[in-house]
Amino acid sequence: MDRGKFLFEKLLPHLDRDDRILDYCCGLSQIAEHLVDNYQYIGFDYDPHVIRKMNEKFNVGTFDVKDFIDIEYEDIDVLLFFRSSFTEYTTKALQRNISKLKPRIIFMDSCLRKRYTDDITWHEKDTCGLTEEYTRLNLFLNSIGYRIIDKGKIEDRYYYQIFRTK
């Protein structure tokens, strides 16, 4: 399965042509190739090697080296946050940045399984594999007016949710 294409197809019905999209901690983003040509796409990551590869791969879009703690972007319509793990530290930074950015759409996923060396094992905290921090982030989004408009799983490996403001 092409995860980037799957995510794009889920996001597409919620996009407007002039949307400014921020891929938060983009890494080697699998969805970028479906967005950079037709939207105002910005991806950032703290790893300069990753950003160099993304700039080499794409002639369009913006790829920045930045830390996720306090980001300085304006007029973001769509926030993408695809993470395989959530921690209290990243959740607090994300909450602070969402409060500043106030995007119309938030699209996030979490890995249902956590990698340990070469093995894949379930998260130990709960049976569905989602972390407490993922749940905490959901509650935060709900408390500031976001509602889930789509959710599901990708091959029993990822759980995604799309949120929209009222």
N, C-alpha and C positions, 0 to 999 in steps of 0.2 A: 504494500500500500504506500502511496505517496502521501505522507502525513501533511506536508505543506499544502498540497492541492486539496486534501480533505478539509483542512482548517479554513482555507480560502473559500471553499464552496459553502461552508457554514457561515462565514462572515459576510459574504457577498450581498445577501438580501438586506443587510443592515447598513451598507455603505452608501454614501453620497459621492458623486463624482469629484467634488472639491474637498473631500475629507483630508485632513492632515493626520497621519497615522504615526504613532510612536511605538516602536518595538523595544520595550523596556528590557535591558540586558539581553540583546538579540542573539548573541553567540553567532553560530553559523546558521542563521535563521532559515528554516525550511519554507516559511510562508513568504519571505521577501520577494522571491522571483515572481510571485503572482501579484505583487502589489507595486513594485518600484516603477513600472512603466506607466501605470494609470492613476496613481495617487501620489500625494505629497508624503512620501515615506521617509521616516527617520529611524534609524536603528542605532542604538548605542550599547557599548559594552566596556568593561574595565580592562579588557585584554587587548593590547595594541596589535598583537599578532592576528587575532580574530578580525579586528576591524580592517587591518591591511588586506587580509584575504577577501573580505566582503567588498572593499573598494576595488580590488583587482577583478573580482567576478562581475560587478555591475558598473555600468557607465552612468547610471542614473540613481537617484536616491541619495540620501545623506547618511553617512556612517561615521559616528563620533566615538572617540575614546573618552569615556566618562565613568565616574563612580555612580552607583545607584542611590547613594545616601540623600543628596539634595540636588536634584536636577533642575536645570533652568531652561525650560522650553515653554512656549506660549501658544495659545490657540490650538491645542490638541483636541481633536474630535474623537479619536479612537485610540485606546491604549491596549496594546498587546502585552501580555505577561505570561510567557510559557516557561514554567520552571519545573524541574524534576524534584525539587525539595523546597520546603518553606521552613524558615526559622523565625524565632521571635524578632531577631535583629532585622531580617529582610522584610518581615511583615510590617513592623513599625515604620520603616523607611517608605515602604510602598503606601501605607496609609497616609503618611505625611504628604507624599508626592501626589497621590490621587486628590487629596483635599486642595492642593494648590492648582492642579491641572484642570480638574472638573471635566473630564472627557464625557461625551455623550454615551459612548459605548466602551465597555471594558470586556476584553476577551481573554480568558485565562484558562490554563489547564494545570494539572498536577499529574505527576507520574503515579500510577497506582502501585507500582512496585519500586523498590529502592535497590540500587545496585551496590553490591559489596564485592569488590574484586571482580571475578569473572562470573559469579553466581548472581542470580536474581532472586530475592526473597521478599516476602510481603513486609510492609511496615508493621512494626510490632504494636503500635498504639491502638489500632482498631482494625476490625475485620475487613473493612472496605479499602484499607490502604491509604486513606487520606489523613493528613496530619492534623493535629490540633490547630496549628497556625493557619492552615487552609480554611478550616472552619471558622476561626477567629476573623480572618479576612472577609469571609462571606457575611458574617454578622455585622462587621463594620460597614461593608457596602450597603447592606440592608438599612442600617441605622442612618445613613446619609442620603437615602432616597433611591438607591439602585435596586432594580428588580431583575430577576433572571428571566430572560426571554427565550433561551435555548440552552439545552444541556444534554450531555450524553457521554458515551465512551468510545474510544478508538481502540479496537482490537483487544479489549480487556487490559490495556496497558496504560492508557491516559484517560483522565476524566476531564471534560471541558465544560465551561459555562460561559455564556454571553450575558452580560448585564447591560441594562439601559437605564438612564435616568428617567424619572416620571415625565 
